[in-house]
Amino acid sequence: MPASAIADAADLLVQKADVLLERLADRVMASPAPGSKAWYAHRSSTTDSLKARLLVRIAIAHQAHFDLAEDIARARTAGAQWSEIAEVTGLSAHQARKRWDAAPVAQHHDSGQLAIW
C-alpha cells in the first residue's frame, strides 16, 4: 500500500474524529443545533465558553483514551488551570501537570480548530 494513501486516510480519520468530538461536546453542553445562528453566537461568546468547551472535549477524549496534549495546551492558553484539567481527567493537578506540561503556555490566537491527536 502506498504510504501517501495511508497518510491521507489517517488525516481523514483525524478530521472526522475532531468533528465527532465537537458534536459530542455540543451534546454534553446542551448547545443549540450545530450550525445555527445561536450555536455560532454561543461558541464565540466568551473566552470562558471556549475554556469550558475545551474542558468538556478533554473529559470526553480522556474517557476514550485519546491523546489530549493539543487540547490541553489550547485549554491552558484559554485560561484553564491545572486543577480544572485534573478534575475532568480524574487526576490530581500535580499528575496532570506532570503528564501534559511539556512547555509553557503560548499566548496566541488559534484558528478555533481543535485537534485530538
N, CA, C and O atoms as a MOPAC input file, in Angstrom:
PM7 MOZYME 1SCF
protein

 N      0.84300 1    -1.18200 1     0.00000 1
 C      0.00000 1     0.00000 1     0.00000 1
 C      0.88500 1     1.24100 1     0.00000 1
 O      1.89300 1     1.29300 1     0.70400 1
 N      0.50900 1     2.21900 1    -0.77800 1
 C      1.31200 1     3.45000 1    -0.81700 1
 C      1.22300 1     4.21300 1     0.51300 1
 O      0.15300 1     4.33700 1     1.11000 1
 N      2.36100 1     4.70900 1     0.94600 1
 C      2.41300 1     5.47700 1     2.19100 1
 C      1.52100 1     6.71000 1     2.11300 1
 O      0.94700 1     7.11800 1     3.12200 1
 N      1.39800 1     7.30500 1     0.94000 1
 C      0.57000 1     8.50300 1     0.79700 1
 C     -0.90800 1     8.17700 1     1.02800 1
 O     -1.64200 1     8.99900 1     1.57700 1
 N     -1.35000 1     6.98400 1     0.61400 1
 C     -2.74100 1     6.58600 1     0.84200 1
 C     -3.00100 1     6.39100 1     2.33300 1
 O     -4.06200 1     6.76200 1     2.83300 1
 N     -2.04500 1     5.81500 1     3.03600 1
 C     -2.17400 1     5.63400 1     4.48900 1
 C     -2.21800 1     6.99100 1     5.17800 1
 O     -3.04200 1     7.21200 1     6.06600 1
 N     -1.33500 1     7.90300 1     4.77100 1
 C     -1.30100 1     9.24400 1     5.36900 1
 C     -2.60700 1     9.99200 1     5.10700 1
 O     -3.13800 1    10.65300 1     6.00000 1
 N     -3.11900 1     9.88800 1     3.89100 1
 C     -4.39700 1    10.54200 1     3.57400 1
 C     -5.53800 1     9.97300 1     4.41500 1
 O     -6.38100 1    10.72000 1     4.91100 1
 N     -5.56200 1     8.65400 1     4.57300 1
 C     -6.60400 1     8.02100 1     5.38600 1
 C     -6.48600 1     8.44500 1     6.84700 1
 O     -7.49600 1     8.68900 1     7.50700 1
 N     -5.27000 1     8.53300 1     7.34800 1
 C     -5.06000 1     8.95800 1     8.73500 1
 C     -5.51500 1    10.40100 1     8.93100 1
 O     -6.13700 1    10.72000 1     9.94400 1
 N     -5.21000 1    11.27600 1     7.97000 1
 C     -5.65700 1    12.66900 1     8.04600 1
 C     -7.17900 1    12.75700 1     8.05600 1
 O     -7.75300 1    13.53300 1     8.81900 1
 N     -7.82900 1    11.97100 1     7.21800 1
 C     -9.29000 1    11.96800 1     7.17100 1
 C     -9.87000 1    11.47800 1     8.49500 1
 O    -10.86200 1    12.02300 1     8.97800 1
 N     -9.25700 1    10.45500 1     9.08100 1
 C     -9.71900 1     9.95300 1    10.36900 1
 C     -9.62500 1    11.02200 1    11.44300 1
 O    -10.54800 1    11.18500 1    12.24100 1
 N     -8.52400 1    11.74600 1    11.46900 1
 C     -8.34000 1    12.81900 1    12.44900 1
 C     -9.41800 1    13.88800 1    12.27100 1
 O    -10.01300 1    14.34400 1    13.24700 1
 N     -9.66700 1    14.28400 1    11.02500 1
 C    -10.68600 1    15.29900 1    10.76500 1
 C    -12.06900 1    14.83200 1    11.20300 1
 O    -12.80000 1    15.58700 1    11.84400 1
 N    -12.43200 1    13.61100 1    10.86800 1
 C    -13.75200 1    13.08600 1    11.21200 1
 C    -13.90100 1    12.93000 1    12.72800 1
 O    -14.95200 1    13.23800 1    13.28800 1
 N    -12.84700 1    12.45100 1    13.38300 1
 C    -12.89700 1    12.29700 1    14.84600 1
 C    -13.04100 1    13.65700 1    15.51700 1
 O    -13.74600 1    13.78400 1    16.51900 1
 N    -12.37800 1    14.67300 1    14.97200 1
 C    -12.46700 1    16.01700 1    15.54100 1
 C    -13.88400 1    16.56600 1    15.40900 1
 O    -14.40600 1    17.17300 1    16.34400 1
 N    -14.50500 1    16.35500 1    14.25100 1
 C    -15.88900 1    16.80300 1    14.04500 1
 C    -16.82000 1    16.06600 1    15.00900 1
 O    -17.69400 1    16.68400 1    15.61700 1
 N    -16.64200 1    14.76700 1    15.14900 1
 C    -17.47100 1    13.99800 1    16.07000 1
 C    -17.27600 1    14.47300 1    17.51000 1
 O    -18.24500 1    14.58800 1    18.26100 1
 N    -16.05100 1    14.74300 1    17.89200 1
 C    -15.79400 1    15.22500 1    19.24200 1
 C    -16.46200 1    16.57600 1    19.48000 1
 O    -16.96900 1    16.82400 1    20.57400 1
 N    -16.47200 1    17.44300 1    18.48700 1
 C    -17.17800 1    18.72400 1    18.59500 1
 C    -18.66800 1    18.49700 1    18.81300 1
 O    -19.27500 1    19.14300 1    19.66600 1
 N    -19.25600 1    17.59200 1    18.05400 1
 C    -20.69100 1    17.30400 1    18.18700 1
 C    -21.00600 1    16.71200 1    19.55800 1
 O    -22.02400 1    17.04500 1    20.16500 1
 N    -20.13900 1    15.84400 1    20.03700 1
 C    -20.35600 1    15.26100 1    21.35800 1
 C    -20.23400 1    16.31200 1    22.45100 1
 O    -20.98500 1    16.29000 1    23.42700 1
 N    -19.28400 1    17.23700 1    22.28700 1
 C    -19.15800 1    18.33500 1    23.25600 1
 C    -20.42200 1    19.18500 1    23.23900 1
 O    -20.90100 1    19.60400 1    24.29400 1
 N    -20.97300 1    19.44500 1    22.04300 1
 C    -22.23700 1    20.18200 1    21.94200 1
 C    -23.33400 1    19.46400 1    22.71000 1
 O    -24.09400 1    20.08400 1    23.45300 1
 N    -23.40900 1    18.15500 1    22.52700 1
 C    -24.45600 1    17.37300 1    23.19300 1
 C    -24.29700 1    17.43500 1    24.71100 1
 O    -25.27200 1    17.64400 1    25.43400 1
 N    -23.07400 1    17.25400 1    25.18600 1
 C    -22.83100 1    17.28000 1    26.62800 1
 C    -23.14300 1    18.65600 1    27.20100 1
 O    -23.69100 1    18.77100 1    28.29700 1
 N    -22.79300 1    19.69600 1    26.45400 1
 C    -23.00700 1    21.06100 1    26.92800 1
 C    -24.41600 1    21.56200 1    26.62400 1
 O    -24.75000 1    22.69900 1    26.95800 1
 N    -25.24400 1    20.73300 1    25.99600 1
 C    -26.61200 1    21.10600 1    25.62000 1
 C    -26.61600 1    22.39700 1    24.79500 1
 O    -27.39200 1    23.31800 1    25.05000 1
 N    -25.73600 1    22.43300 1    23.81100 1
 C    -25.63700 1    23.60000 1    22.93900 1
 C    -26.78400 1    23.62600 1    21.94000 1
 O    -27.43700 1    22.60900 1    21.70900 1
 N    -27.02800 1    24.79800 1    21.34600 1
 C    -28.03600 1    24.89500 1    20.28100 1
 C    -27.64000 1    24.00900 1    19.09100 1
 O    -26.51700 1    23.50600 1    19.04400 1
 N    -28.52400 1    23.82200 1    18.16100 1
 C    -28.27400 1    22.97000 1    16.99600 1
 C    -27.01600 1    23.43000 1    16.25300 1
 O    -26.86900 1    24.61600 1    15.96000 1
 N    -26.10300 1    22.48500 1    15.94700 1
 C    -24.87700 1    22.84300 1    15.23800 1
 C    -25.16900 1    23.58200 1    13.93800 1
 O    -26.04100 1    23.18600 1    13.16500 1
 N    -24.42500 1    24.66200 1    13.71100 1
 C    -24.56600 1    25.45600 1    12.50200 1
 C    -25.59700 1    26.56000 1    12.58400 1
 O    -25.63700 1    27.43000 1    11.71500 1
 N    -26.43700 1    26.54400 1    13.61600 1
 C    -27.45500 1    27.59000 1    13.73200 1
 C    -26.81300 1    28.89700 1    14.19700 1
 O    -25.68900 1    28.89900 1    14.69800 1
 N    -27.53400 1    30.00400 1    14.02800 1
 C    -27.01800 1    31.30300 1    14.48000 1
 C    -26.75400 1    31.28900 1    15.98100 1
 O    -25.75100 1    31.83000 1    16.44800 1
 N    -27.65900 1    30.66800 1    16.73000 1
 C    -27.48900 1    30.58800 1    18.18700 1
 C    -26.24900 1    29.78100 1    18.54800 1
 O    -25.55800 1    30.09600 1    19.51700 1
 N    -25.96800 1    28.74700 1    17.77100 1
 C    -24.79600 1    27.90500 1    18.00100 1
 C    -23.51000 1    28.71800 1    17.82700 1
 O    -22.61500 1    28.66500 1    18.67100 1
 N    -23.42600 1    29.47600 1    16.71800 1
 C    -22.23600 1    30.30200 1    16.48400 1
 C    -22.10000 1    31.38800 1    17.55400 1
 O    -20.99400 1    31.67500 1    18.01000 1
 N    -23.19900 1    31.97900 1    17.94500 1
 C    -23.16400 1    33.01800 1    18.98000 1
 C    -22.71200 1    32.42500 1    20.31100 1
 O    -21.92200 1    33.03300 1    21.03400 1
 N    -23.21400 1    31.24600 1    20.62600 1
 C    -22.85400 1    30.57300 1    21.88000 1
 C    -21.37300 1    30.21400 1    21.89500 1
 O    -20.70600 1    30.38500 1    22.91500 1
 N    -20.85200 1    29.71700 1    20.77500 1
 C    -19.45300 1    29.27700 1    20.69100 1
 C    -18.47800 1    30.43100 1    20.79100 1
 O    -17.37600 1    30.25500 1    21.31200 1
 N    -18.84400 1    31.59400 1    20.31200 1
 C    -17.90200 1    32.70300 1    20.27900 1
 C    -18.20800 1    33.77400 1    21.31300 1
 O    -17.68400 1    34.88400 1    21.22000 1
 N    -19.04300 1    33.46600 1    22.29300 1
 C    -19.48400 1    34.49900 1    23.23200 1
 C    -18.37700 1    34.97100 1    24.16600 1
 O    -18.21500 1    36.17800 1    24.34700 1
 N    -17.61000 1    34.06600 1    24.76400 1
 C    -16.56100 1    34.47900 1    25.67800 1
 C    -15.43400 1    33.47500 1    25.70600 1
 O    -15.57000 1    32.34600 1    25.23500 1
 N    -14.31900 1    33.90400 1    26.26400 1
 C    -13.19000 1    33.00400 1    26.46800 1
 C    -13.58400 1    31.89700 1    27.43300 1
 O    -13.13900 1    30.76000 1    27.28100 1
 N    -14.41500 1    32.21300 1    28.42800 1
 C    -14.83800 1    31.19700 1    29.38500 1
 C    -15.59000 1    30.06700 1    28.69300 1
 O    -15.44300 1    28.90500 1    29.07200 1
 N    -16.40200 1    30.39700 1    27.67400 1
 C    -17.11500 1    29.32900 1    26.98600 1
 C    -16.14000 1    28.47200 1    26.18600 1
 O    -16.33600 1    27.26200 1    26.07400 1
 N    -15.09900 1    29.07600 1    25.63300 1
 C    -14.06800 1    28.30500 1    24.93900 1
 C    -13.36700 1    27.39100 1    25.93400 1
 O    -13.13800 1    26.21600 1    25.64900 1
 N    -13.03300 1    27.92500 1    27.08500 1
 C    -12.37200 1    27.12000 1    28.10600 1
 C    -13.27500 1    25.97800 1    28.54200 1
 O    -12.81800 1    24.84000 1    28.65700 1
 N    -14.54400 1    26.26100 1    28.78600 1
 C    -15.48600 1    25.21900 1    29.20700 1
 C    -15.61700 1    24.14600 1    28.12800 1
 O    -15.65000 1    22.95300 1    28.43200 1
 N    -15.69100 1    24.57200 1    26.88200 1
 C    -15.80700 1    23.63900 1    25.76300 1
 C    -14.57300 1    22.74400 1    25.68100 1
 O    -14.69000 1    21.53300 1    25.49500 1
 N    -13.40300 1    23.33800 1    25.81800 1
 C    -12.17000 1    22.55700 1    25.77300 1
 C    -12.11100 1    21.56000 1    26.92300 1
 O    -11.65400 1    20.43000 1    26.74500 1
 N    -12.56800 1    21.97000 1    28.09500 1
 C    -12.57200 1    21.05100 1    29.22800 1
 C    -13.53500 1    19.88400 1    28.98800 1
 O    -13.24200 1    18.75500 1    29.38100 1
 N    -14.67800 1    20.14300 1    28.35000 1
 C    -15.60200 1    19.05700 1    28.01200 1
 C    -14.95500 1    18.12600 1    26.98700 1
 O    -15.03900 1    16.90500 1    27.12300 1
 N    -14.31300 1    18.68900 1    25.96600 1
 C    -13.61100 1    17.87400 1    24.97000 1
 C    -12.54700 1    17.00300 1    25.63900 1
 O    -12.41000 1    15.82100 1    25.32300 1
 N    -11.80600 1    17.59400 1    26.55500 1
 C    -10.75600 1    16.84800 1    27.25100 1
 C    -11.36800 1    15.69500 1    28.03900 1
 O    -10.84400 1    14.58100 1    28.01400 1
 N    -12.46400 1    15.95200 1    28.73300 1
 C    -13.11200 1    14.90200 1    29.52400 1
 C    -13.57700 1    13.75300 1    28.63000 1
 O    -13.37500 1    12.58600 1    28.96400 1
 N    -14.19400 1    14.07700 1    27.50400 1
 C    -14.67800 1    13.04700 1    26.57900 1
 C    -13.49700 1    12.27500 1    25.99100 1
 O    -13.49100 1    11.04400 1    25.99500 1
 N    -12.51000 1    12.99200 1    25.49300 1
 C    -11.35200 1    12.34800 1    24.86500 1
 C    -10.57200 1    11.50300 1    25.86900 1
 O    -10.05000 1    10.44400 1    25.52200 1
 N    -10.49500 1    11.97400 1    27.10900 1
 C     -9.79000 1    11.21400 1    28.13700 1
 C    -10.49100 1     9.87600 1    28.38600 1
 O     -9.84000 1     8.83700 1    28.49300 1
 N    -11.81800 1     9.91200 1    28.47500 1
 C    -12.57200 1     8.67700 1    28.67500 1
 C    -12.39200 1     7.71200 1    27.50200 1
 O    -12.44900 1     6.49600 1    27.68500 1
 N    -12.17600 1     8.24800 1    26.30300 1
 C    -11.99200 1     7.43500 1    25.10400 1
 C    -10.51400 1     7.09000 1    24.86400 1
 O    -10.17900 1     6.46100 1    23.86100 1
 N     -9.64200 1     7.50000 1    25.77700 1
 C     -8.20400 1     7.21400 1    25.70800 1
 C     -7.51400 1     7.87000 1    24.51300 1
 O     -6.60500 1     7.28700 1    23.92100 1
 N     -7.94300 1     9.07600 1    24.16200 1
 C     -7.28900 1     9.85300 1    23.11200 1
 C     -6.09100 1    10.59600 1    23.69200 1
 O     -6.01100 1    10.81300 1    24.90100 1
 N     -5.16700 1    10.98000 1    22.82800 1
 C     -4.04900 1    11.82600 1    23.23200 1
 C     -4.59600 1    13.23600 1    23.41300 1
 O     -5.19200 1    13.79600 1    22.49300 1
 N     -4.39700 1    13.80300 1    24.58100 1
 C     -5.00400 1    15.08100 1    24.93500 1
 C     -4.05800 1    16.26900 1    24.84800 1
 O     -4.46600 1    17.39200 1    25.14200 1
 N     -2.83300 1    16.06100 1    24.46200 1
 C     -1.81100 1    17.09800 1    24.55400 1
 C     -2.21600 1    18.41300 1    23.88500 1
 O     -2.06900 1    19.47600 1    24.48900 1
 N     -2.72200 1    18.36200 1    22.65300 1
 C     -3.06500 1    19.60900 1    21.95000 1
 C     -4.25400 1    20.31600 1    22.58700 1
 O     -4.22700 1    21.53500 1    22.76000 1
 N     -5.29800 1    19.56800 1    22.93800 1
 C     -6.45800 1    20.19800 1    23.56900 1
 C     -6.07800 1    20.77600 1    24.92800 1
 O     -6.57200 1    21.83900 1    25.30500 1
 N     -5.21900 1    20.10100 1    25.65600 1
 C     -4.79700 1    20.62500 1    26.95700 1
 C     -3.97600 1    21.89600 1    26.76900 1
 O     -4.15300 1    22.85200 1    27.52300 1
 N     -3.09400 1    21.92800 1    25.79600 1
 C     -2.32300 1    23.15300 1    25.52900 1
 C     -3.26200 1    24.30300 1    25.17500 1
 O     -3.06800 1    25.42600 1    25.63900 1
 N     -4.27400 1    24.03100 1    24.35900 1
 C     -5.23600 1    25.08100 1    23.99500 1
 C     -6.08200 1    25.50200 1    25.18900 1
 O     -6.37600 1    26.68500 1    25.36200 1
 N     -6.47000 1    24.53700 1    26.00900 1
 C     -7.24800 1    24.87400 1    27.20900 1
 C     -6.41900 1    25.74300 1    28.14300 1
 O     -6.94400 1    26.68800 1    28.73300 1
 N     -5.14200 1    25.44000 1    28.28600 1
 C     -4.26600 1    26.24900 1    29.12800 1
 C     -4.15900 1    27.66700 1    28.55700 1
 O     -4.18300 1    28.64200 1    29.30700 1
 N     -4.04300 1    27.78100 1    27.23300 1
 C     -3.99000 1    29.09100 1    26.58600 1
 C     -5.29100 1    29.85100 1    26.81900 1
 O     -5.28400 1    31.07600 1    26.94100 1
 N     -6.41600 1    29.12100 1    26.88200 1
 C     -7.73000 1    29.73800 1    27.11100 1
 C     -7.96800 1    30.04500 1    28.58500 1
 O     -9.02000 1    30.57400 1    28.94400 1
 N     -7.00600 1    29.72200 1    29.43900 1
 C     -7.12200 1    30.08500 1    30.85000 1
 C     -7.44300 1    28.95300 1    31.80000 1
 O     -7.63400 1    29.19400 1    32.99200 1
 N     -7.51000 1    27.71300 1    31.30700 1
 C     -7.80600 1    26.58500 1    32.19300 1
 C     -6.63700 1    26.35100 1    33.14800 1
 O     -5.47200 1    26.38200 1    32.75200 1
 N     -6.97200 1    26.12000 1    34.39600 1
 C     -5.97100 1    25.83600 1    35.41700 1
 C     -5.72500 1    24.32600 1    35.46600 1
 O     -6.55700 1    23.53700 1    35.01900 1
 N     -4.58300 1    23.94200 1    36.01000 1
 C     -4.28700 1    22.51000 1    36.13700 1
 C     -5.33200 1    21.81400 1    37.00300 1
 O     -5.64500 1    20.64700 1    36.76500 1
 N     -5.86600 1    22.49000 1    37.97900 1
 C     -6.88800 1    21.87800 1    38.83500 1
 C     -8.15500 1    21.56200 1    38.03800 1
 O     -8.81000 1    20.55200 1    38.29900 1
 N     -8.50600 1    22.40900 1    37.07400 1
 C     -9.67900 1    22.15800 1    36.23600 1
 C     -9.43400 1    20.97700 1    35.29800 1
 O    -10.30600 1    20.12800 1    35.11000 1
 N     -8.23900 1    20.93400 1    34.71400 1
 C     -7.88500 1    19.81800 1    33.83700 1
 C     -7.84600 1    18.52400 1    34.64300 1
 O     -8.30000 1    17.48000 1    34.17600 1
 N     -7.30700 1    18.59700 1    35.84400 1
 C     -7.26000 1    17.42100 1    36.71600 1
 C     -8.66500 1    16.92200 1    37.02100 1
 O     -8.91200 1    15.71600 1    37.02900 1
 N     -9.57700 1    17.84100 1    37.27000 1
 C    -10.95300 1    17.46100 1    37.60600 1
 C    -11.61500 1    16.67400 1    36.48400 1
 O    -12.29300 1    15.68000 1    36.74500 1
 N    -11.42800 1    17.10400 1    35.24000 1
 C    -12.09600 1    16.42700 1    34.12600 1
 C    -11.37200 1    15.16700 1    33.67700 1
 O    -11.95300 1    14.35800 1    32.95200 1
 N    -10.11200 1    14.97400 1    34.08800 1
 C     -9.38500 1    13.76400 1    33.71400 1
 C     -9.29000 1    12.76100 1    34.85000 1
 O     -8.82300 1    11.64000 1    34.64900 1
 N     -9.72800 1    13.15300 1    36.04800 1
 C     -9.67600 1    12.24000 1    37.17900 1
 C     -8.28800 1    12.09400 1    37.78100 1
 O     -8.01800 1    11.13400 1    38.50200 1
 N     -7.42000 1    13.03200 1    37.49100 1
 C     -6.07000 1    13.03300 1    38.04400 1
 C     -5.95400 1    14.14500 1    39.07100 1
 O     -6.84100 1    14.99000 1    39.18900 1
 N     -4.86600 1    14.13900 1    39.80400 1
 C     -4.58800 1    15.29100 1    40.66200 1
 C     -3.98300 1    16.37700 1    39.77500 1
 O     -3.49800 1    16.09500 1    38.67900 1
 N     -4.01400 1    17.60400 1    40.25200 1
 C     -3.42500 1    18.71000 1    39.48300 1
 C     -1.94300 1    18.44000 1    39.23500 1
 O     -1.43400 1    18.70800 1    38.14600 1
 N     -1.26600 1    17.92100 1    40.22300 1
 C      0.16200 1    17.60300 1    40.08300 1
 C      0.38100 1    16.53700 1    38.99700 1
 O      1.28400 1    16.67000 1    38.17200 1
 N     -0.44500 1    15.48300 1    39.00000 1
 C     -0.31500 1    14.42100 1    37.99800 1
 C     -0.60200 1    14.95500 1    36.59200 1
 O      0.10900 1    14.63000 1    35.64000 1
 N     -1.65100 1    15.77700 1    36.47000 1
 C     -1.99900 1    16.33600 1    35.16200 1
 C     -0.87500 1    17.21900 1    34.63800 1
 O     -0.49100 1    17.13200 1    33.47100 1
 N     -0.35700 1    18.06300 1    35.51100 1
 C      0.72700 1    18.95300 1    35.08600 1
 C      1.96400 1    18.15500 1    34.69500 1
 O      2.61300 1    18.45500 1    33.69200 1
 N      2.28500 1    17.14900 1    35.48000 1
 C      3.46600 1    16.31900 1    35.19200 1
 C      3.29700 1    15.59900 1    33.85100 1
 O      4.25700 1    15.44800 1    33.09500 1
 N      2.08700 1    15.16200 1    33.56900 1
 C      1.83200 1    14.40300 1    32.34300 1
 C      1.79500 1    15.26700 1    31.09300 1
 O      2.29300 1    14.85300 1    30.04600 1
 N      1.20300 1    16.48500 1    31.18300 1
 C      0.96200 1    17.26600 1    29.97100 1
 C      1.66500 1    18.61100 1    29.90700 1
 O      1.50800 1    19.31900 1    28.91200 1
 N      2.42100 1    18.99400 1    30.90500 1
 C      3.07600 1    20.30400 1    30.86900 1
 C      4.44400 1    20.18900 1    30.21100 1
 O      5.47600 1    20.24100 1    30.88100 1
 N      4.43800 1    20.03200 1    28.88500 1
 C      5.68300 1    19.87900 1    28.14400 1
 C      6.38000 1    21.21300 1    27.92000 1
 O      7.60700 1    21.28000 1    27.84700 1
 N      5.58800 1    22.27000 1    27.81200 1
 C      6.15600 1    23.58300 1    27.52100 1
 C      5.26100 1    24.64500 1    28.13500 1
 O      4.09300 1    24.38000 1    28.41900 1
 N      5.79400 1    25.85000 1    28.34400 1
 C      4.95200 1    26.93100 1    28.86200 1
 C      3.80200 1    27.22800 1    27.90400 1
 O      3.90500 1    26.99500 1    26.69900 1
 N      2.73100 1    27.73400 1    28.44400 1
 C      1.55500 1    28.07900 1    27.65000 1
 C      1.89800 1    29.24700 1    26.74500 1
 O      2.36600 1    30.28900 1    27.20300 1
 N      1.65900 1    29.06100 1    25.46200 1
 C      1.90200 1    30.13000 1    24.49200 1
 C      0.68300 1    31.02900 1    24.44000 1
 O     -0.44900 1    30.54800 1    24.48700 1
 N      0.90200 1    32.30500 1    24.34400 1
 C     -0.19800 1    33.25300 1    24.21600 1
 C     -0.34100 1    33.61100 1    22.74300 1
 O      0.37200 1    34.47200 1    22.22900 1
 N     -1.26400 1    32.94600 1    22.07800 1
 C     -1.50800 1    33.23800 1    20.67200 1
 C     -2.97500 1    33.01900 1    20.38100 1
 O     -3.70100 1    32.39900 1    21.15900 1
 N     -3.39600 1    33.54400 1    19.23800 1
 C     -4.77600 1    33.36200 1    18.80400 1
 C     -4.82000 1    32.12700 1    17.92400 1
 O     -4.14100 1    32.07600 1    16.89800 1
 N     -5.61600 1    31.11800 1    18.31300 1
 C     -5.68800 1    29.93700 1    17.46900 1
 C     -6.84400 1    30.06100 1    16.49100 1
 O     -7.66700 1    30.97200 1    16.58300 1
 N     -6.88700 1    29.12800 1    15.55700 1
 C     -7.86000 1    29.18500 1    14.47200 1
 C     -9.25400 1    28.73900 1    14.88900 1
 O    -10.20100 1    28.86700 1    14.11300 1
 N     -9.39100 1    28.21800 1    16.09800 1
 C    -10.68400 1    27.69200 1    16.51700 1
 C    -10.81200 1    26.21200 1    16.22000 1
 O    -11.73200 1    25.56100 1    16.71500 1
 N     -9.90300 1    25.66500 1    15.41900 1
 C     -9.89600 1    24.24200 1    15.16200 1
 C     -9.30300 1    23.54800 1    16.36600 1
 O     -8.25800 1    23.95800 1    16.87000 1
 N     -9.94700 1    22.51900 1    16.82200 1
 C     -9.48000 1    21.77700 1    17.98000 1
 C     -9.05900 1    20.39400 1    17.53000 1
 O     -9.83800 1    19.67400 1    16.90400 1
 N     -7.84400 1    20.02400 1    17.84300 1
 C     -7.33000 1    18.72900 1    17.42000 1
 C     -7.35900 1    17.74500 1    18.56900 1
 O     -7.32400 1    18.13400 1    19.73700 1
 N     -7.42500 1    16.47500 1    18.23200 1
 C     -7.40100 1    15.46200 1    19.28000 1
 C     -6.17800 1    14.59000 1    19.20800 1
 O     -5.93100 1    13.80100 1    20.12000 1
 N     -5.40200 1    14.71100 1    18.14400 1
 C     -4.14600 1    13.98300 1    18.06600 1
 C     -3.02100 1    14.92300 1    17.86700 1
 O     -1.86900 1    14.49800 1    17.77600 1

